[in-house]
Amino acid sequence: MDQPTTKKPVGKVVSFGAIALIAPVLAILAASVWLAARTWLSSAGSPMSTNGYVAMALGIIFSTVLGCGLMALVFYSSRHGYDDIGYDRPDRPDNNRD
């Protein structure tokens, strides 16, 4: 029996939908980098106090810990079946609500 032959594409073609999604995201990224650099350079003359550095460090640490904790809860919830459909199955051993 003959094997079906498939042609492999020479180059990968990017669809219009992918370009329509990627182009605005890159434009927003470029605008945010430009705005951040402009703001950083315009405020280079104003000093920050020690309290400002402490507050910024605590904010960064708290945000990072909170984000990691929430992601850990998402993975824990997914692994242990808390994201499953919530209905009573008669074959479950803990279904003794008589």
TIVO-2410 file (N, C-alpha, C; in nm, 3 decimals):
# residues 98
REC num residu      c1      c2      c3 atome chaine
REC   1      M   0.083  -0.117   0.000     N      A
REC   1      M   0.000   0.000   0.000    CA      A
REC   1      M   0.089   0.124   0.000     C      A
REC   2      D   0.046   0.222  -0.075     N      A
REC   2      D   0.126   0.344  -0.083    CA      A
REC   2      D   0.100   0.432   0.038     C      A
REC   3      Q   0.206   0.489   0.087     N      A
REC   3      Q   0.196   0.583   0.199    CA      A
REC   3      Q   0.155   0.719   0.144     C      A
REC   4      P   0.064   0.788   0.214     N      A
REC   4      P   0.028   0.922   0.167    CA      A
REC   4      P   0.146   1.016   0.186     C      A
REC   5      T   0.166   1.095   0.086     N      A
REC   5      T   0.276   1.191   0.094    CA      A
REC   5      T   0.221   1.326   0.139     C      A
REC   6      T   0.291   1.383   0.230     N      A
REC   6      T   0.252   1.516   0.277    CA      A
REC   6      T   0.367   1.611   0.250     C      A
REC   7      K   0.332   1.727   0.202     N      A
REC   7      K   0.433   1.828   0.176    CA      A
REC   7      K   0.457   1.908   0.303     C      A
REC   8      K   0.581   1.923   0.337     N      A
REC   8      K   0.615   2.004   0.452    CA      A
REC   8      K   0.632   2.149   0.405     C      A
REC   9      P   0.574   2.241   0.478     N      A
REC   9      P   0.588   2.380   0.435    CA      A
REC   9      P   0.733   2.426   0.448     C      A
REC  10      V   0.772   2.506   0.352     N      A
REC  10      V   0.909   2.556   0.350    CA      A
REC  10      V   0.930   2.657   0.462     C      A
REC  11      G   0.839   2.751   0.476     N      A
REC  11      G   0.847   2.851   0.580    CA      A
REC  11      G   0.713   2.861   0.653     C      A
REC  12      K   0.720   2.902   0.778     N      A
REC  12      K   0.596   2.912   0.855    CA      A
REC  12      K   0.530   3.046   0.823     C      A
REC  13      V   0.404   3.041   0.787     N      A
REC  13      V   0.330   3.160   0.750    CA      A
REC  13      V   0.258   3.213   0.874     C      A
REC  14      V   0.275   3.341   0.901     N      A
REC  14      V   0.209   3.403   1.015    CA      A
REC  14      V   0.075   3.456   0.968     C      A
REC  15      S  -0.029   3.423   1.042     N      A
REC  15      S  -0.163   3.464   1.002    CA      A
REC  15      S  -0.188   3.610   1.035     C      A
REC  16      F  -0.290   3.665   0.973     N      A
REC  16      F  -0.327   3.805   0.998    CA      A
REC  16      F  -0.372   3.824   1.142     C      A
REC  17      G  -0.441   3.726   1.197     N      A
REC  17      G  -0.487   3.735   1.336    CA      A
REC  17      G  -0.371   3.744   1.434     C      A
REC  18      A  -0.265   3.668   1.407     N      A
REC  18      A  -0.148   3.673   1.495    CA      A
REC  18      A  -0.081   3.810   1.486     C      A
REC  19      I  -0.072   3.864   1.367     N      A
REC  19      I  -0.012   3.997   1.350    CA      A
REC  19      I  -0.100   4.103   1.416     C      A
REC  20      A  -0.232   4.089   1.402     N      A
REC  20      A  -0.324   4.185   1.463    CA      A
REC  20      A  -0.318   4.178   1.615     C      A
REC  21      L  -0.277   4.067   1.671     N      A
REC  21      L  -0.264   4.054   1.815    CA      A
REC  21      L  -0.127   4.101   1.864     C      A
REC  22      I  -0.022   4.065   1.794     N      A
REC  22      I   0.114   4.094   1.837    CA      A
REC  22      I   0.150   4.241   1.819     C      A
REC  23      A   0.106   4.304   1.711     N      A
REC  23      A   0.144   4.443   1.683    CA      A
REC  23      A   0.097   4.540   1.791     C      A
REC  24      P  -0.029   4.537   1.835     N      A
REC  24      P  -0.069   4.628   1.942    CA      A
REC  24      P   0.000   4.599   2.075     C      A
REC  25      V   0.027   4.473   2.104     N      A
REC  25      V   0.096   4.439   2.228    CA      A
REC  25      V   0.237   4.496   2.227     C      A
REC  26      L   0.306   4.484   2.114     N      A
REC  26      L   0.440   4.542   2.104    CA      A
REC  26      L   0.436   4.694   2.109     C      A
REC  27      A   0.333   4.756   2.052     N      A
REC  27      A   0.320   4.902   2.059    CA      A
REC  27      A   0.297   4.949   2.202     C      A
REC  28      I   0.213   4.876   2.276     N      A
REC  28      I   0.189   4.911   2.416    CA      A
REC  28      I   0.316   4.891   2.498     C      A
REC  29      L   0.391   4.785   2.471     N      A
REC  29      L   0.517   4.761   2.541    CA      A
REC  29      L   0.617   4.873   2.514     C      A
REC  30      A   0.629   4.913   2.388     N      A
REC  30      A   0.721   5.021   2.353    CA      A
REC  30      A   0.680   5.152   2.419     C      A
REC  31      A   0.549   5.182   2.420     N      A
REC  31      A   0.502   5.305   2.483    CA      A
REC  31      A   0.527   5.303   2.634     C      A
REC  32      S   0.509   5.190   2.698     N      A
REC  32      S   0.531   5.184   2.843    CA      A
REC  32      S   0.680   5.195   2.877     C      A
REC  33      V   0.767   5.136   2.795     N      A
REC  33      V   0.911   5.150   2.817    CA      A
REC  33      V   0.952   5.295   2.797     C      A
REC  34      W   0.901   5.360   2.694     N      A
REC  34      W   0.934   5.500   2.669    CA      A
REC  34      W   0.887   5.588   2.786     C      A
REC  35      L   0.764   5.565   2.833     N      A
REC  35      L   0.712   5.645   2.943    CA      A
REC  35      L   0.790   5.621   3.072     C      A
REC  36      A   0.828   5.495   3.098     N      A
REC  36      A   0.906   5.465   3.218    CA      A
REC  36      A   1.043   5.532   3.212     C      A
REC  37      A   1.108   5.526   3.096     N      A
REC  37      A   1.240   5.589   3.082    CA      A
REC  37      A   1.228   5.740   3.094     C      A
REC  38      R   1.127   5.800   3.035     N      A
REC  38      R   1.108   5.944   3.043    CA      A
REC  38      R   1.082   5.988   3.187     C      A
REC  39      T   1.000   5.914   3.259     N      A
REC  39      T   0.971   5.947   3.398    CA      A
REC  39      T   1.095   5.928   3.485     C      A
REC  40      W   1.170   5.822   3.461     N      A
REC  40      W   1.291   5.797   3.539    CA      A
REC  40      W   1.393   5.908   3.519     C      A
REC  41      L   1.411   5.951   3.395     N      A
REC  41      L   1.510   6.054   3.368    CA      A
REC  41      L   1.465   6.191   3.417     C      A
REC  42      S   1.336   6.218   3.416     N      A
REC  42      S   1.290   6.349   3.462    CA      A
REC  42      S   1.292   6.361   3.614     C      A
REC  43      S   1.289   6.251   3.684     N      A
REC  43      S   1.293   6.256   3.830    CA      A
REC  43      S   1.429   6.220   3.886     C      A
REC  44      A   1.532   6.226   3.805     N      A
REC  44      A   1.666   6.187   3.849    CA      A
REC  44      A   1.723   6.287   3.951     C      A
REC  45      G   1.675   6.410   3.951     N      A
REC  45      G   1.729   6.510   4.041    CA      A
REC  45      G   1.670   6.507   4.181     C      A
REC  46      S   1.556   6.443   4.198     N      A
REC  46      S   1.493   6.443   4.330    CA      A
REC  46      S   1.538   6.321   4.410     C      A
REC  47      P   1.595   6.344   4.528     N      A
REC  47      P   1.644   6.231   4.608    CA      A
REC  47      P   1.530   6.158   4.678     C      A
REC  48      M   1.552   6.031   4.707     N      A
REC  48      M   1.455   5.952   4.781    CA      A
REC  48      M   1.512   5.927   4.920     C      A
REC  49      S   1.429   5.941   5.020     N      A
REC  49      S   1.475   5.921   5.157    CA      A
REC  49      S   1.486   5.772   5.188     C      A
REC  50      T   1.543   5.742   5.302     N      A
REC  50      T   1.556   5.603   5.345    CA      A
REC  50      T   1.420   5.541   5.366     C      A
REC  51      N   1.326   5.618   5.418     N      A
REC  51      N   1.190   5.568   5.436    CA      A
REC  51      N   1.127   5.529   5.303     C      A
REC  52      G   1.157   5.605   5.199     N      A
REC  52      G   1.106   5.573   5.066    CA      A
REC  52      G   1.161   5.442   5.014     C      A
REC  53      Y   1.291   5.419   5.034     N      A
REC  53      Y   1.352   5.292   4.991    CA      A
REC  53      Y   1.296   5.174   5.071     C      A
REC  54      V   1.275   5.193   5.200     N      A
REC  54      V   1.219   5.086   5.283    CA      A
REC  54      V   1.077   5.054   5.239     C      A
REC  55      A   0.997   5.159   5.215     N      A
REC  55      A   0.859   5.137   5.171    CA      A
REC  55      A   0.855   5.068   5.035     C      A
REC  56      M   0.944   5.108   4.945     N      A
REC  56      M   0.948   5.045   4.814    CA      A
REC  56      M   0.990   4.898   4.826     C      A
REC  57      A   1.090   4.869   4.908     N      A
REC  57      A   1.136   4.731   4.925    CA      A
REC  57      A   1.027   4.645   4.987     C      A
REC  58      L   0.957   4.698   5.088     N      A
REC  58      L   0.849   4.622   5.150    CA      A
REC  58      L   0.734   4.598   5.052     C      A
REC  59      G   0.703   4.696   4.971     N      A
REC  59      G   0.599   4.679   4.870    CA      A
REC  59      G   0.635   4.573   4.768     C      A
REC  60      I   0.760   4.573   4.724     N      A
REC  60      I   0.804   4.472   4.626    CA      A
REC  60      I   0.801   4.333   4.688     C      A
REC  61      I   0.851   4.322   4.810     N      A
REC  61      I   0.853   4.191   4.877    CA      A
REC  61      I   0.711   4.141   4.901     C      A
REC  62      F   0.623   4.227   4.951     N      A
REC  62      F   0.486   4.187   4.978    CA      A
REC  62      F   0.414   4.145   4.850     C      A
REC  63      S   0.432   4.222   4.743     N      A
REC  63      S   0.366   4.188   4.616    CA      A
REC  63      S   0.416   4.055   4.561     C      A
REC  64      T   0.546   4.031   4.572     N      A
REC  64      T   0.603   3.906   4.522    CA      A
REC  64      T   0.553   3.787   4.603     C      A
REC  65      V   0.552   3.801   4.737     N      A
REC  65      V   0.504   3.692   4.822    CA      A
REC  65      V   0.356   3.665   4.796     C      A
REC  66      L   0.277   3.770   4.783     N      A
REC  66      L   0.135   3.754   4.756    CA      A
REC  66      L   0.112   3.683   4.622     C      A
REC  67      G   0.184   3.726   4.518     N      A
REC  67      G   0.169   3.662   4.386    CA      A
REC  67      G   0.210   3.516   4.388     C      A
REC  68      C   0.321   3.485   4.456     N      A
REC  68      C   0.365   3.345   4.465    CA      A
REC  68      C   0.266   3.262   4.545     C      A
REC  69      G   0.213   3.318   4.653     N      A
REC  69      G   0.115   3.245   4.733    CA      A
REC  69      G  -0.012   3.216   4.656     C      A
REC  70      L  -0.060   3.315   4.580     N      A
REC  70      L  -0.182   3.293   4.502    CA      A
REC  70      L  -0.159   3.191   4.391     C      A
REC  71      M  -0.043   3.194   4.329     N      A
REC  71      M  -0.014   3.094   4.225    CA      A
REC  71      M  -0.003   2.955   4.286     C      A
REC  72      A   0.056   2.945   4.407     N      A
REC  72      A   0.064   2.816   4.475    CA      A
REC  72      A  -0.076   2.764   4.506     C      A
REC  73      L  -0.167   2.853   4.548     N      A
REC  73      L  -0.304   2.811   4.575    CA      A
REC  73      L  -0.375   2.764   4.448     C      A
REC  74      V  -0.347   2.829   4.337     N      A
REC  74      V  -0.407   2.787   4.209    CA      A
REC  74      V  -0.361   2.646   4.174     C      A
REC  75      F  -0.230   2.619   4.186     N      A
REC  75      F  -0.180   2.486   4.153    CA      A
REC  75      F  -0.230   2.381   4.253     C      A
REC  76      Y  -0.233   2.415   4.381     N      A
REC  76      Y  -0.284   2.322   4.482    CA      A
REC  76      Y  -0.430   2.289   4.456     C      A
REC  77      S  -0.509   2.391   4.426     N      A
REC  77      S  -0.651   2.372   4.400    CA      A
REC  77      S  -0.673   2.284   4.278     C      A
REC  78      S  -0.594   2.305   4.176     N      A
REC  78      S  -0.607   2.228   4.053    CA      A
REC  78      S  -0.565   2.082   4.075     C      A
REC  79      R  -0.459   2.060   4.149     N      A
REC  79      R  -0.408   1.925   4.173    CA      A
REC  79      R  -0.500   1.842   4.262     C      A
REC  80      H  -0.565   1.904   4.358     N      A
REC  80      H  -0.645   1.830   4.454    CA      A
REC  80      H  -0.794   1.826   4.420     C      A
REC  81      G  -0.831   1.873   4.302     N      A
REC  81      G  -0.967   1.857   4.254    CA      A
REC  81      G  -1.066   1.960   4.304     C      A
REC  82      Y  -1.017   2.069   4.361     N      A
REC  82      Y  -1.110   2.172   4.407    CA      A
REC  82      Y  -1.171   2.250   4.291     C      A
REC  83      D  -1.115   2.238   4.173     N      A
REC  83      D  -1.168   2.308   4.057    CA      A
REC  83      D  -1.266   2.223   3.978     C      A
REC  84      D  -1.294   2.102   4.025     N      A
REC  84      D  -1.387   2.014   3.955    CA      A
REC  84      D  -1.530   2.063   3.974     C      A
REC  85      I  -1.620   2.003   3.898     N      A
REC  85      I  -1.761   2.039   3.907    CA      A
REC  85      I  -1.813   2.000   4.045     C      A
REC  86      G  -1.888   2.090   4.106     N      A
REC  86      G  -1.936   2.064   4.241    CA      A
REC  86      G  -2.073   2.002   4.243     C      A
REC  87      Y  -2.081   1.873   4.240     N      A
REC  87      Y  -2.208   1.803   4.254    CA      A
REC  87      Y  -2.181   1.673   4.329     C      A
REC  88      D  -2.284   1.619   4.389     N      A
REC  88      D  -2.270   1.497   4.466    CA      A
REC  88      D  -2.278   1.376   4.375     C      A
REC  89      R  -2.176   1.295   4.381     N      A
REC  89      R  -2.177   1.169   4.307    CA      A
REC  89      R  -2.213   1.058   4.405     C      A
REC  90      P  -2.301   0.968   4.369     N      A
REC  90      P  -2.341   0.862   4.463    CA      A
REC  90      P  -2.230   0.763   4.495     C      A
REC  91      D  -2.127   0.753   4.410     N      A
REC  91      D  -2.022   0.654   4.433    CA      A
REC  91      D  -1.908   0.707   4.519     C      A
REC  92      R  -1.916   0.830   4.566     N      A
REC  92      R  -1.810   0.885   4.650    CA      A
REC  92      R  -1.822   0.830   4.792     C      A
REC  93      P  -1.710   0.797   4.856     N      A
REC  93      P  -1.716   0.741   4.991    CA      A
REC  93      P  -1.758   0.844   5.098     C      A
REC  94      D  -1.740   0.972   5.072     N      A
REC  94      D  -1.776   1.072   5.172    CA      A
REC  94      D  -1.917   1.127   5.151     C      A
REC  95      N  -1.998   1.056   5.073     N      A
REC  95      N  -2.133   1.102   5.043    CA      A
REC  95      N  -2.233   1.036   5.138     C      A
REC  96      N  -2.220   1.058   5.267     N      A
REC  96      N  -2.314   1.000   5.363    CA      A
REC  96      N  -2.393   1.113   5.428     C      A
REC  97      R  -2.480   1.173   5.351     N      A
REC  97      R  -2.565   1.282   5.398    CA      A
REC  97      R  -2.708   1.236   5.416     C      A
REC  98      D  -2.725   1.125   5.476     N      A
REC  98      D  -2.861   1.071   5.492    CA      A
REC  98      D  -2.934   1.132   5.607     C      A
***
